[in-house]
Amino acid sequence: MPVYEYRCPDCGAVFSKMRPMSQADAPVECERCGKRNARRMLSRIAPVRREDGAGASAGGGCAGCSSANCSTCGR
Ligand SMILES: [Zn+2]
């Protein structure tokens, strides 16, 4: 199984997990706080780092915008 990197928007923890490819984008349980909000980081190259990461995921826009980047929603 491939290893993916995940980041928890609640506590900011970044960790990697081995998952089947079919579940790569499903939320996973955070290793630090236990919430199931951690999202896959799409790239190891210069991930977008925000102080609290509220809803933002690297390369995937956020919950508040429908396009692929957050330039349309002000984040
Ligand atoms: Zn967490």
N, CA, C, O and the ligand as a Tripos MOL2 file, in Angstrom:
@<TRIPOS>MOLECULE
protein
  301   299    76     0     0
PROTEIN
NO_CHARGES

@<TRIPOS>ATOM
      1 N           0.8480   -1.2010    0.0000 N.3       1 MET1
      2 CA          0.0000    0.0000    0.0000 C.3       1 MET1
      3 C           0.8800    1.2470    0.0000 C.2       1 MET1
      4 O           1.9380    1.2670    0.6290 O.2       1 MET1
      5 N           0.4480    2.2620   -0.6930 N.am      2 PRO2
      6 CA          1.2190    3.5200   -0.7080 C.3       2 PRO2
      7 C           1.0780    4.2780    0.6090 C.2       2 PRO2
      8 O           0.1000    4.1180    1.3400 O.2       2 PRO2
      9 N           2.0660    5.0940    0.8840 N.am      3 VAL3
     10 CA          2.0380    5.9280    2.0850 C.3       3 VAL3
     11 C           1.6430    7.3490    1.7010 C.2       3 VAL3
     12 O           2.2070    7.9330    0.7750 O.2       3 VAL3
     13 N           0.6870    7.8870    2.4090 N.am      4 TYR4
     14 CA          0.2450    9.2500    2.1490 C.3       4 TYR4
     15 C           0.5090   10.1090    3.3770 C.2       4 TYR4
     16 O           0.5900    9.6200    4.5040 O.2       4 TYR4
     17 N           0.6380   11.4000    3.1210 N.am      5 GLU5
     18 CA          0.8220   12.3230    4.2410 C.3       5 GLU5
     19 C          -0.4940   13.0410    4.5190 C.2       5 GLU5
     20 O          -1.2090   13.4650    3.6120 O.2       5 GLU5
     21 N          -0.7770   13.1550    5.7970 N.am      6 TYR6
     22 CA         -2.0230   13.7990    6.2030 C.3       6 TYR6
     23 C          -1.7230   14.9270    7.1690 C.2       6 TYR6
     24 O          -0.7100   14.9370    7.8690 O.2       6 TYR6
     25 N          -2.6430   15.8760    7.1770 N.am      7 ARG7
     26 CA         -2.4850   16.9990    8.0930 C.3       7 ARG7
     27 C          -3.8200   17.2630    8.7800 C.2       7 ARG7
     28 O          -4.8710   17.3080    8.1410 O.2       7 ARG7
     29 N          -3.7520   17.4360   10.0880 N.am      8 CYS8
     30 CA         -4.9670   17.6970   10.8590 C.3       8 CYS8
     31 C          -5.1890   19.2020   10.9630 C.2       8 CYS8
     32 O          -4.3160   19.9190   11.4520 O.2       8 CYS8
     33 N          -6.3480   19.6950   10.5110 N.am      9 PRO9
     34 CA         -6.6110   21.1320   10.5810 C.3       9 PRO9
     35 C          -6.8770   21.6070   12.0040 C.2       9 PRO9
     36 O          -6.7840   22.8040   12.2750 O.2       9 PRO9
     37 N          -7.1990   20.7170   12.8980 N.am     10 ASP10
     38 CA         -7.5440   21.1170   14.2640 C.3      10 ASP10
     39 C          -6.3150   21.3570   15.1270 C.2      10 ASP10
     40 O          -6.2480   22.3560   15.8440 O.2      10 ASP10
     41 N          -5.3420   20.4530   15.0670 N.am     11 CYS11
     42 CA         -4.1710   20.6270   15.9210 C.3      11 CYS11
     43 C          -2.9000   20.8380   15.1120 C.2      11 CYS11
     44 O          -1.8450   21.1130   15.6840 O.2      11 CYS11
     45 N          -2.9830   20.7140   13.7880 N.am     12 GLY12
     46 CA         -1.8250   20.9940   12.9480 C.3      12 GLY12
     47 C          -0.8530   19.8340   12.8140 C.2      12 GLY12
     48 O           0.2090   19.9840   12.2090 O.2      12 GLY12
     49 N          -1.1980   18.6950   13.3630 N.am     13 ALA13
     50 CA         -0.3010   17.5470   13.2790 C.3      13 ALA13
     51 C          -0.1740   17.0800   11.8290 C.2      13 ALA13
     52 O          -1.1440   17.0670   11.0700 O.2      13 ALA13
     53 N           1.0400   16.7010   11.4750 N.am     14 VAL14
     54 CA          1.2800   16.1300   10.1530 C.3      14 VAL14
     55 C           1.8360   14.7370   10.3580 C.2      14 VAL14
     56 O           2.7910   14.5470   11.1110 O.2      14 VAL14
     57 N           1.2490   13.7790    9.7000 N.am     15 PHE15
     58 CA          1.7330   12.4220    9.8730 C.3      15 PHE15
     59 C           1.4920   11.6450    8.5870 C.2      15 PHE15
     60 O           0.7010   12.0620    7.7410 O.2      15 PHE15
     61 N           2.1660   10.5280    8.4460 N.am     16 SER16
     62 CA          1.9720    9.7210    7.2500 C.3      16 SER16
     63 C           1.3010    8.4160    7.6290 C.2      16 SER16
     64 O           1.4740    7.9020    8.7350 O.2      16 SER16
     65 N           0.5430    7.9000    6.7030 N.am     17 LYS17
     66 CA         -0.2200    6.6960    6.9640 C.3      17 LYS17
     67 C          -0.2360    5.8330    5.7170 C.2      17 LYS17
     68 O          -0.2880    6.3350    4.5940 O.2      17 LYS17
     69 N          -0.1920    4.5550    5.9270 N.am     18 MET18
     70 CA         -0.2720    3.6310    4.8180 C.3      18 MET18
     71 C          -1.7450    3.2920    4.5830 C.2      18 MET18
     72 O          -2.4300    2.7990    5.4790 O.2      18 MET18
     73 N          -2.2130    3.5580    3.3860 N.am     19 ARG19
     74 CA         -3.6320    3.3060    3.1100 C.3      19 ARG19
     75 C          -3.7960    2.7500    1.7050 C.2      19 ARG19
     76 O          -2.9540    2.9660    0.8330 O.2      19 ARG19
     77 N          -4.8790    2.0420    1.5030 N.am     20 PRO20
     78 CA         -5.1850    1.6440    0.1280 C.3      20 PRO20
     79 C          -5.4850    2.8760   -0.7200 C.2      20 PRO20
     80 O          -6.0460    3.8530   -0.2240 O.2      20 PRO20
     81 N          -5.1170    2.8320   -1.9760 N.am     21 MET21
     82 CA         -5.2720    3.9940   -2.8350 C.3      21 MET21
     83 C          -6.7240    4.4620   -2.8890 C.2      21 MET21
     84 O          -6.9930    5.6560   -3.0280 O.2      21 MET21
     85 N          -7.6480    3.5260   -2.7790 N.am     22 SER22
     86 CA         -9.0570    3.8840   -2.8720 C.3      22 SER22
     87 C          -9.5170    4.7350   -1.7030 C.2      22 SER22
     88 O         -10.5420    5.4110   -1.7900 O.2      22 SER22
     89 N          -8.7620    4.7100   -0.6030 N.am     23 GLN23
     90 CA         -9.1590    5.4900    0.5640 C.3      23 GLN23
     91 C          -8.2290    6.6640    0.8280 C.2      23 GLN23
     92 O          -8.2610    7.2700    1.8990 O.2      23 GLN23
     93 N          -7.4030    6.9770   -0.1580 N.am     24 ALA24
     94 CA         -6.3850    8.0000    0.0580 C.3      24 ALA24
     95 C          -6.9830    9.3480    0.4410 C.2      24 ALA24
     96 O          -6.3990   10.0860    1.2340 O.2      24 ALA24
     97 N          -8.1400    9.6680   -0.1170 N.am     25 ASP25
     98 CA         -8.7120   10.9870    0.1360 C.3      25 ASP25
     99 C          -9.7580   10.9830    1.2440 C.2      25 ASP25
    100 O         -10.3230   12.0300    1.5610 O.2      25 ASP25
    101 N         -10.0170    9.8560    1.8210 N.am     26 ALA26
    102 CA        -10.9720    9.8150    2.9180 C.3      26 ALA26
    103 C         -10.3430   10.3970    4.1770 C.2      26 ALA26
    104 O          -9.1460   10.2260    4.4110 O.2      26 ALA26
    105 N         -11.1450   11.0850    4.9900 N.am     27 PRO27
    106 CA        -10.5880   11.6330    6.2320 C.3      27 PRO27
    107 C         -10.0620   10.5160    7.1210 C.2      27 PRO27
    108 O         -10.6400    9.4310    7.1860 O.2      27 PRO27
    109 N          -8.9600   10.7970    7.8000 N.am     28 VAL28
    110 CA         -8.3780    9.8030    8.7020 C.3      28 VAL28
    111 C          -8.3140   10.3580   10.1190 C.2      28 VAL28
    112 O          -8.3810   11.5670   10.3420 O.2      28 VAL28
    113 N          -8.1850    9.4590   11.0420 N.am     29 GLU29
    114 CA         -8.1060    9.8550   12.4410 C.3      29 GLU29
    115 C          -6.7410   10.4730   12.7380 C.2      29 GLU29
    116 O          -5.7010    9.9070   12.4020 O.2      29 GLU29
    117 N          -6.7660   11.6300   13.3680 N.am     30 CYS30
    118 CA         -5.5220   12.3140   13.7060 C.3      30 CYS30
    119 C          -4.7810   11.5290   14.7830 C.2      30 CYS30
    120 O          -5.3700   11.0680   15.7610 O.2      30 CYS30
    121 N          -3.4760   11.3910   14.5770 N.am     31 GLU31
    122 CA         -2.6950   10.6380   15.5610 C.3      31 GLU31
    123 C          -2.5030   11.4070   16.8570 C.2      31 GLU31
    124 O          -2.2250   10.8210   17.9040 O.2      31 GLU31
    125 N          -2.6550   12.7290   16.7800 N.am     32 ARG32
    126 CA         -2.4270   13.5240   17.9820 C.3      32 ARG32
    127 C          -3.7150   13.7840   18.7630 C.2      32 ARG32
    128 O          -3.7670   13.5570   19.9720 O.2      32 ARG32
    129 N          -4.7560   14.2610   18.0720 N.am     33 CYS33
    130 CA         -5.9580   14.6510   18.8120 C.3      33 CYS33
    131 C          -7.1130   13.6750   18.6190 C.2      33 CYS33
    132 O          -8.1210   13.7690   19.3190 O.2      33 CYS33
    133 N          -6.9820   12.7460   17.6850 N.am     34 GLY34
    134 CA         -7.9970   11.7100   17.5430 C.3      34 GLY34
    135 C          -9.2290   12.1050   16.7480 C.2      34 GLY34
    136 O         -10.1250   11.2830   16.5530 O.2      34 GLY34
    137 N          -9.2900   13.3500   16.2830 N.am     35 LYS35
    138 CA        -10.4320   13.7510   15.4690 C.3      35 LYS35
    139 C         -10.2800   13.2120   14.0520 C.2      35 LYS35
    140 O          -9.1690   13.0670   13.5430 O.2      35 LYS35
    141 N         -11.3820   12.9280   13.4460 N.am     36 ARG36
    142 CA        -11.3140   12.3790   12.0950 C.3      36 ARG36
    143 C         -11.4010   13.4760   11.0400 C.2      36 ARG36
    144 O         -12.2400   13.4160   10.1410 O.2      36 ARG36
    145 N         -10.5460   14.4620   11.1520 N.am     37 ASN37
    146 CA        -10.5760   15.5760   10.2120 C.3      37 ASN37
    147 C          -9.3230   15.6660    9.3620 C.2      37 ASN37
    148 O          -9.2410   16.5050    8.4650 O.2      37 ASN37
    149 N          -8.3610   14.8250    9.6270 N.am     38 ALA38
    150 CA         -7.0970   14.9450    8.9150 C.3      38 ALA38
    151 C          -7.3040   14.6770    7.4240 C.2      38 ALA38
    152 O          -7.9940   13.7390    7.0260 O.2      38 ALA38
    153 N          -6.6840   15.5330    6.6200 N.am     39 ARG39
    154 CA         -6.8270   15.4080    5.1800 C.3      39 ARG39
    155 C          -5.4860   15.1350    4.5350 C.2      39 ARG39
    156 O          -4.4300   15.5030    5.0510 O.2      39 ARG39
    157 N          -5.5600   14.4850    3.4040 N.am     40 ARG40
    158 CA         -4.3340   14.1420    2.7020 C.3      40 ARG40
    159 C          -3.6540   15.3970    2.1570 C.2      40 ARG40
    160 O          -4.3130   16.2870    1.6190 O.2      40 ARG40
    161 N          -2.3570   15.4560    2.2990 N.am     41 MET41
    162 CA         -1.5930   16.5220    1.6820 C.3      41 MET41
    163 C          -1.1930   16.0480    0.2990 C.2      41 MET41
    164 O          -0.6310   14.9650    0.1320 O.2      41 MET41
    165 N          -1.4940   16.8770   -0.6910 N.am     42 LEU42
    166 CA         -1.3290   16.4290   -2.0640 C.3      42 LEU42
    167 C           0.1210   16.3870   -2.5100 C.2      42 LEU42
    168 O           0.4680   15.6620   -3.4420 O.2      42 LEU42
    169 N           0.9580   17.1520   -1.8570 N.am     43 SER43
    170 CA          2.3360   17.2280   -2.3220 C.3      43 SER43
    171 C           3.2760   17.4560   -1.1640 C.2      43 SER43
    172 O           2.9370   18.1290   -0.1900 O.2      43 SER43
    173 N           4.4610   16.8890   -1.2790 N.am     44 ARG44
    174 CA          5.4780   17.1710   -0.2830 C.3      44 ARG44
    175 C           6.1930   18.4720   -0.5930 C.2      44 ARG44
    176 O           6.9240   19.0050    0.2420 O.2      44 ARG44
    177 N           5.9810   18.9750   -1.7910 N.am     45 ILE45
    178 CA          6.7000   20.1620   -2.2160 C.3      45 ILE45
    179 C           5.9750   21.4180   -1.7200 C.2      45 ILE45
    180 O           4.8600   21.7100   -2.1520 O.2      45 ILE45
    181 N           6.6040   22.1350   -0.8350 N.am     46 ALA46
    182 CA          6.0970   23.3990   -0.3310 C.3      46 ALA46
    183 C           4.6100   23.3620   -0.0250 C.2      46 ALA46
    184 O           3.8300   24.0700   -0.6610 O.2      46 ALA46
    185 N           4.2140   22.5570    0.9260 N.am     47 PRO47
    186 CA          2.8000   22.5390    1.2930 C.3      47 PRO47
    187 C           2.3710   23.8870    1.8490 C.2      47 PRO47
    188 O           3.1390   24.5690    2.5270 O.2      47 PRO47
    189 N           1.1430   24.2590    1.5530 N.am     48 VAL48
    190 CA          0.6430   25.5360    2.0490 C.3      48 VAL48
    191 C           0.4790   25.4550    3.5590 C.2      48 VAL48
    192 O          -0.2860   24.6430    4.0810 O.2      48 VAL48
    193 N           1.2060   26.3050    4.2340 N.am     49 ARG49
    194 CA          1.1400   26.2860    5.6970 C.3      49 ARG49
    195 C           0.4220   27.5310    6.1910 C.2      49 ARG49
    196 O           0.8350   28.6570    5.9160 O.2      49 ARG49
    197 N          -0.6340   27.3140    6.9070 N.am     50 ARG50
    198 CA         -1.3210   28.4310    7.5270 C.3      50 ARG50
    199 C          -1.3480   28.1790    9.0200 C.2      50 ARG50
    200 O          -1.3080   27.0350    9.4720 O.2      50 ARG50
    201 N          -1.4160   29.2440    9.7690 N.am     51 GLU51
    202 CA         -1.2840   29.1310   11.2190 C.3      51 GLU51
    203 C          -2.2530   28.1100   11.8150 C.2      51 GLU51
    204 O          -1.8590   27.2520   12.6050 O.2      51 GLU51
    205 N          -3.4980   28.2120   11.4340 N.am     52 ASP52
    206 CA         -4.4480   27.2710   12.0250 C.3      52 ASP52
    207 C          -5.0340   26.3290   10.9840 C.2      52 ASP52
    208 O          -5.7540   25.3890   11.3240 O.2      52 ASP52
    209 N          -4.7290   26.5780    9.7240 N.am     53 GLY53
    210 CA         -5.1900   25.6820    8.6750 C.3      53 GLY53
    211 C          -6.6960   25.5240    8.5860 C.2      53 GLY53
    212 O          -7.1770   24.4690    8.1710 O.2      53 GLY53
    213 N          -7.4490   26.5370    8.9640 N.am     54 ALA54
    214 CA         -8.9010   26.4080    9.0220 C.3      54 ALA54
    215 C          -9.5060   26.0550    7.6650 C.2      54 ALA54
    216 O          -9.7320   26.9280    6.8260 O.2      54 ALA54
    217 N          -9.7520   24.8280    7.4740 N.am     55 GLY55
    218 CA        -10.4480   24.3940    6.2720 C.3      55 GLY55
    219 C          -9.5880   24.3310    5.0320 C.2      55 GLY55
    220 O         -10.0350   23.8260    4.0020 O.2      55 GLY55
    221 N          -8.3710   24.8260    5.1000 N.am     56 ALA56
    222 CA         -7.5490   24.8330    3.9060 C.3      56 ALA56
    223 C          -6.7770   23.5250    3.7690 C.2      56 ALA56
    224 O          -6.2560   22.9920    4.7490 O.2      56 ALA56
    225 N          -6.7140   23.0280    2.5680 N.am     57 SER57
    226 CA         -5.8930   21.8580    2.3340 C.3      57 SER57
    227 C          -4.9690   22.1570    1.1680 C.2      57 SER57
    228 O          -5.3610   22.8330    0.2170 O.2      57 SER57
    229 N          -3.7840   21.6720    1.2350 N.am     58 ALA58
    230 CA         -2.7920   22.0140    0.2320 C.3      58 ALA58
    231 C          -3.2470   21.6230   -1.1630 C.2      58 ALA58
    232 O          -3.4990   20.4510   -1.4390 O.2      58 ALA58
    233 N          -3.3490   22.6030   -2.0290 N.am     59 GLY59
    234 CA         -3.6490   22.3250   -3.4190 C.3      59 GLY59
    235 C          -5.0940   21.9910   -3.7120 C.2      59 GLY59
    236 O          -5.4390   21.7360   -4.8660 O.2      59 GLY59
    237 N          -5.9430   21.9850   -2.7140 N.am     60 GLY60
    238 CA         -7.3210   21.5670   -2.9640 C.3      60 GLY60
    239 C          -8.3600   22.6160   -2.6650 C.2      60 GLY60
    240 O          -9.5460   22.2970   -2.5830 O.2      60 GLY60
    241 N          -7.9500   23.8690   -2.4980 N.am     61 GLY61
    242 CA         -8.9170   24.8750   -2.1400 C.3      61 GLY61
    243 C          -9.4200   24.6360   -0.7330 C.2      61 GLY61
    244 O          -8.7890   23.9050    0.0300 O.2      61 GLY61
    245 N         -10.5320   25.2280   -0.3770 N.am     62 CYS62
    246 CA        -11.0640   25.0430    0.9660 C.3      62 CYS62
    247 C         -12.5510   24.8060    0.8820 C.2      62 CYS62
    248 O         -13.1260   24.7840   -0.2060 O.2      62 CYS62
    249 N         -13.1710   24.6280    2.0280 N.am     63 ALA63
    250 CA        -14.5970   24.3360    2.0540 C.3      63 ALA63
    251 C         -15.4140   25.4950    1.5210 C.2      63 ALA63
    252 O         -16.5730   25.3220    1.1440 O.2      63 ALA63
    253 N         -14.8110   26.6840    1.4860 N.am     64 GLY64
    254 CA        -15.5680   27.8610    1.0880 C.3      64 GLY64
    255 C         -15.4580   28.2230   -0.3720 C.2      64 GLY64
    256 O         -16.0650   29.2010   -0.8080 O.2      64 GLY64
    257 N         -14.7030   27.4660   -1.1370 N.am     65 CYS65
    258 CA        -14.5910   27.8070   -2.5550 C.3      65 CYS65
    259 C         -14.7500   26.5620   -3.4050 C.2      65 CYS65
    260 O         -14.4000   25.4560   -2.9920 O.2      65 CYS65
    261 N         -15.2710   26.7570   -4.5690 N.am     66 SER66
    262 CA        -15.5510   25.6080   -5.4130 C.3      66 SER66
    263 C         -14.4500   25.3520   -6.4220 C.2      66 SER66
    264 O         -14.3910   24.2750   -7.0150 O.2      66 SER66
    265 N         -13.5890   26.3140   -6.6230 N.am     67 SER67
    266 CA        -12.5240   26.1050   -7.5870 C.3      67 SER67
    267 C         -11.3410   25.4220   -6.9210 C.2      67 SER67
    268 O         -11.3900   25.1030   -5.7340 O.2      67 SER67
    269 N         -10.3050   25.2050   -7.6650 N.am     68 ALA68
    270 CA         -9.1800   24.4420   -7.1470 C.3      68 ALA68
    271 C          -8.2250   25.2640   -6.3020 C.2      68 ALA68
    272 O          -7.3100   24.7080   -5.6940 O.2      68 ALA68
    273 N          -8.4140   26.5620   -6.2500 N.am     69 ASN69
    274 CA         -7.5820   27.3370   -5.3540 C.3      69 ASN69
    275 C          -8.4100   28.3810   -4.6250 C.2      69 ASN69
    276 O          -9.5440   28.6750   -5.0010 O.2      69 ASN69
    277 N          -7.8250   28.9290   -3.5850 N.am     70 CYS70
    278 CA         -8.5930   29.7850   -2.6840 C.3      70 CYS70
    279 C          -8.5480   31.2440   -3.0760 C.2      70 CYS70
    280 O          -8.9760   32.0900   -2.2910 O.2      70 CYS70
    281 N          -8.0540   31.5770   -4.2460 N.am     71 SER71
    282 CA         -7.9810   32.9750   -4.6170 C.3      71 SER71
    283 C          -9.3620   33.5690   -4.8070 C.2      71 SER71
    284 O          -9.5210   34.7900   -4.7980 O.2      71 SER71
    285 N         -10.3580   32.7220   -4.9770 N.am     72 THR72
    286 CA        -11.7160   33.2320   -5.2220 C.3      72 THR72
    287 C         -12.4980   33.4590   -3.9450 C.2      72 THR72
    288 O         -13.5380   34.1170   -3.9580 O.2      72 THR72
    289 N         -12.0020   32.9160   -2.8390 N.am     73 CYS73
    290 CA        -12.7860   33.0630   -1.6190 C.3      73 CYS73
    291 C         -12.0600   33.8450   -0.5480 C.2      73 CYS73
    292 O         -12.5590   33.9660    0.5710 O.2      73 CYS73
    293 N         -10.8980   34.3770   -0.8610 N.am     74 GLY74
    294 CA        -10.2210   35.2510    0.0820 C.3      74 GLY74
    295 C          -9.3220   34.5430    1.0670 C.2      74 GLY74
    296 O          -8.6530   35.2000    1.8650 O.2      74 GLY74
    297 N          -9.2860   33.2360    1.0370 N.am     75 ARG75
    298 CA         -8.3670   32.5410    1.9380 C.3      75 ARG75
    299 C          -7.0140   32.5240    1.2730 C.2      75 ARG75
    300 O          -6.0580   31.9900    1.8350 O.2      75 ARG75
    301 ZN         -5.3880   16.6780   15.2670 Zn       76 ZN76
@<TRIPOS>BOND
     1     1     2 1
     2     2     3 1
     3     3     4 2
     4     3     5 am
     5     5     6 1
     6     6     7 1
     7     7     8 2
     8     7     9 am
     9     9    10 1
    10    10    11 1
    11    11    12 2
    12    11    13 am
    13    13    14 1
    14    14    15 1
    15    15    16 2
    16    15    17 am
    17    17    18 1
    18    18    19 1
    19    19    20 2
    20    19    21 am
    21    21    22 1
    22    22    23 1
    23    23    24 2
    24    23    25 am
    25    25    26 1
    26    26    27 1
    27    27    28 2
    28    27    29 am
    29    29    30 1
    30    30    31 1
    31    31    32 2
    32    31    33 am
    33    33    34 1
    34    34    35 1
    35    35    36 2
    36    35    37 am
    37    37    38 1
    38    38    39 1
    39    39    40 2
    40    39    41 am
    41    41    42 1
    42    42    43 1
    43    43    44 2
    44    43    45 am
    45    45    46 1
    46    46    47 1
    47    47    48 2
    48    47    49 am
    49    49    50 1
    50    50    51 1
    51    51    52 2
    52    51    53 am
    53    53    54 1
    54    54    55 1
    55    55    56 2
    56    55    57 am
    57    57    58 1
    58    58    59 1
    59    59    60 2
    60    59    61 am
    61    61    62 1
    62    62    63 1
    63    63    64 2
    64    63    65 am
    65    65    66 1
    66    66    67 1
    67    67    68 2
    68    67    69 am
    69    69    70 1
    70    70    71 1
    71    71    72 2
    72    71    73 am
    73    73    74 1
    74    74    75 1
    75    75    76 2
    76    75    77 am
    77    77    78 1
    78    78    79 1
    79    79    80 2
    80    79    81 am
    81    81    82 1
    82    82    83 1
    83    83    84 2
    84    83    85 am
    85    85    86 1
    86    86    87 1
    87    87    88 2
    88    87    89 am
    89    89    90 1
    90    90    91 1
    91    91    92 2
    92    91    93 am
    93    93    94 1
    94    94    95 1
    95    95    96 2
    96    95    97 am
    97    97    98 1
    98    98    99 1
    99    99   100 2
   100    99   101 am
   101   101   102 1
   102   102   103 1
   103   103   104 2
   104   103   105 am
   105   105   106 1
   106   106   107 1
   107   107   108 2
   108   107   109 am
   109   109   110 1
   110   110   111 1
   111   111   112 2
   112   111   113 am
   113   113   114 1
   114   114   115 1
   115   115   116 2
   116   115   117 am
   117   117   118 1
   118   118   119 1
   119   119   120 2
   120   119   121 am
   121   121   122 1
   122   122   123 1
   123   123   124 2
   124   123   125 am
   125   125   126 1
   126   126   127 1
   127   127   128 2
   128   127   129 am
   129   129   130 1
   130   130   131 1
   131   131   132 2
   132   131   133 am
   133   133   134 1
   134   134   135 1
   135   135   136 2
   136   135   137 am
   137   137   138 1
   138   138   139 1
   139   139   140 2
   140   139   141 am
   141   141   142 1
   142   142   143 1
   143   143   144 2
   144   143   145 am
   145   145   146 1
   146   146   147 1
   147   147   148 2
   148   147   149 am
   149   149   150 1
   150   150   151 1
   151   151   152 2
   152   151   153 am
   153   153   154 1
   154   154   155 1
   155   155   156 2
   156   155   157 am
   157   157   158 1
   158   158   159 1
   159   159   160 2
   160   159   161 am
   161   161   162 1
   162   162   163 1
   163   163   164 2
   164   163   165 am
   165   165   166 1
   166   166   167 1
   167   167   168 2
   168   167   169 am
   169   169   170 1
   170   170   171 1
   171   171   172 2
   172   171   173 am
   173   173   174 1
   174   174   175 1
   175   175   176 2
   176   175   177 am
   177   177   178 1
   178   178   179 1
   179   179   180 2
   180   179   181 am
   181   181   182 1
   182   182   183 1
   183   183   184 2
   184   183   185 am
   185   185   186 1
   186   186   187 1
   187   187   188 2
   188   187   189 am
   189   189   190 1
   190   190   191 1
   191   191   192 2
   192   191   193 am
   193   193   194 1
   194   194   195 1
   195   195   196 2
   196   195   197 am
   197   197   198 1
   198   198   199 1
   199   199   200 2
   200   199   201 am
   201   201   202 1
   202   202   203 1
   203   203   204 2
   204   203   205 am
   205   205   206 1
   206   206   207 1
   207   207   208 2
   208   207   209 am
   209   209   210 1
   210   210   211 1
   211   211   212 2
   212   211   213 am
   213   213   214 1
   214   214   215 1
   215   215   216 2
   216   215   217 am
   217   217   218 1
   218   218   219 1
   219   219   220 2
   220   219   221 am
   221   221   222 1
   222   222   223 1
   223   223   224 2
   224   223   225 am
   225   225   226 1
   226   226   227 1
   227   227   228 2
   228   227   229 am
   229   229   230 1
   230   230   231 1
   231   231   232 2
   232   231   233 am
   233   233   234 1
   234   234   235 1
   235   235   236 2
   236   235   237 am
   237   237   238 1
   238   238   239 1
   239   239   240 2
   240   239   241 am
   241   241   242 1
   242   242   243 1
   243   243   244 2
   244   243   245 am
   245   245   246 1
   246   246   247 1
   247   247   248 2
   248   247   249 am
   249   249   250 1
   250   250   251 1
   251   251   252 2
   252   251   253 am
   253   253   254 1
   254   254   255 1
   255   255   256 2
   256   255   257 am
   257   257   258 1
   258   258   259 1
   259   259   260 2
   260   259   261 am
   261   261   262 1
   262   262   263 1
   263   263   264 2
   264   263   265 am
   265   265   266 1
   266   266   267 1
   267   267   268 2
   268   267   269 am
   269   269   270 1
   270   270   271 1
   271   271   272 2
   272   271   273 am
   273   273   274 1
   274   274   275 1
   275   275   276 2
   276   275   277 am
   277   277   278 1
   278   278   279 1
   279   279   280 2
   280   279   281 am
   281   281   282 1
   282   282   283 1
   283   283   284 2
   284   283   285 am
   285   285   286 1
   286   286   287 1
   287   287   288 2
   288   287   289 am
   289   289   290 1
   290   290   291 1
   291   291   292 2
   292   291   293 am
   293   293   294 1
   294   294   295 1
   295   295   296 2
   296   295   297 am
   297   297   298 1
   298   298   299 1
   299   299   300 2
@<TRIPOS>SUBSTRUCTURE
     1 MET1         2 RESIDUE 1 A MET
     2 PRO2         6 RESIDUE 1 A PRO
     3 VAL3        10 RESIDUE 1 A VAL
     4 TYR4        14 RESIDUE 1 A TYR
     5 GLU5        18 RESIDUE 1 A GLU
     6 TYR6        22 RESIDUE 1 A TYR
     7 ARG7        26 RESIDUE 1 A ARG
     8 CYS8        30 RESIDUE 1 A CYS
     9 PRO9        34 RESIDUE 1 A PRO
    10 ASP10       38 RESIDUE 1 A ASP
    11 CYS11       42 RESIDUE 1 A CYS
    12 GLY12       46 RESIDUE 1 A GLY
    13 ALA13       50 RESIDUE 1 A ALA
    14 VAL14       54 RESIDUE 1 A VAL
    15 PHE15       58 RESIDUE 1 A PHE
    16 SER16       62 RESIDUE 1 A SER
    17 LYS17       66 RESIDUE 1 A LYS
    18 MET18       70 RESIDUE 1 A MET
    19 ARG19       74 RESIDUE 1 A ARG
    20 PRO20       78 RESIDUE 1 A PRO
    21 MET21       82 RESIDUE 1 A MET
    22 SER22       86 RESIDUE 1 A SER
    23 GLN23       90 RESIDUE 1 A GLN
    24 ALA24       94 RESIDUE 1 A ALA
    25 ASP25       98 RESIDUE 1 A ASP
    26 ALA26      102 RESIDUE 1 A ALA
    27 PRO27      106 RESIDUE 1 A PRO
    28 VAL28      110 RESIDUE 1 A VAL
    29 GLU29      114 RESIDUE 1 A GLU
    30 CYS30      118 RESIDUE 1 A CYS
    31 GLU31      122 RESIDUE 1 A GLU
    32 ARG32      126 RESIDUE 1 A ARG
    33 CYS33      130 RESIDUE 1 A CYS
    34 GLY34      134 RESIDUE 1 A GLY
    35 LYS35      138 RESIDUE 1 A LYS
    36 ARG36      142 RESIDUE 1 A ARG
    37 ASN37      146 RESIDUE 1 A ASN
    38 ALA38      150 RESIDUE 1 A ALA
    39 ARG39      154 RESIDUE 1 A ARG
    40 ARG40      158 RESIDUE 1 A ARG
    41 MET41      162 RESIDUE 1 A MET
    42 LEU42      166 RESIDUE 1 A LEU
    43 SER43      170 RESIDUE 1 A SER
    44 ARG44      174 RESIDUE 1 A ARG
    45 ILE45      178 RESIDUE 1 A ILE
    46 ALA46      182 RESIDUE 1 A ALA
    47 PRO47      186 RESIDUE 1 A PRO
    48 VAL48      190 RESIDUE 1 A VAL
    49 ARG49      194 RESIDUE 1 A ARG
    50 ARG50      198 RESIDUE 1 A ARG
    51 GLU51      202 RESIDUE 1 A GLU
    52 ASP52      206 RESIDUE 1 A ASP
    53 GLY53      210 RESIDUE 1 A GLY
    54 ALA54      214 RESIDUE 1 A ALA
    55 GLY55      218 RESIDUE 1 A GLY
    56 ALA56      222 RESIDUE 1 A ALA
    57 SER57      226 RESIDUE 1 A SER
    58 ALA58      230 RESIDUE 1 A ALA
    59 GLY59      234 RESIDUE 1 A GLY
    60 GLY60      238 RESIDUE 1 A GLY
    61 GLY61      242 RESIDUE 1 A GLY
    62 CYS62      246 RESIDUE 1 A CYS
    63 ALA63      250 RESIDUE 1 A ALA
    64 GLY64      254 RESIDUE 1 A GLY
    65 CYS65      258 RESIDUE 1 A CYS
    66 SER66      262 RESIDUE 1 A SER
    67 SER67      266 RESIDUE 1 A SER
    68 ALA68      270 RESIDUE 1 A ALA
    69 ASN69      274 RESIDUE 1 A ASN
    70 CYS70      278 RESIDUE 1 A CYS
    71 SER71      282 RESIDUE 1 A SER
    72 THR72      286 RESIDUE 1 A THR
    73 CYS73      290 RESIDUE 1 A CYS
    74 GLY74      294 RESIDUE 1 A GLY
    75 ARG75      298 RESIDUE 1 A ARG
    76 ZN76       301 GROUP 0 **** ****
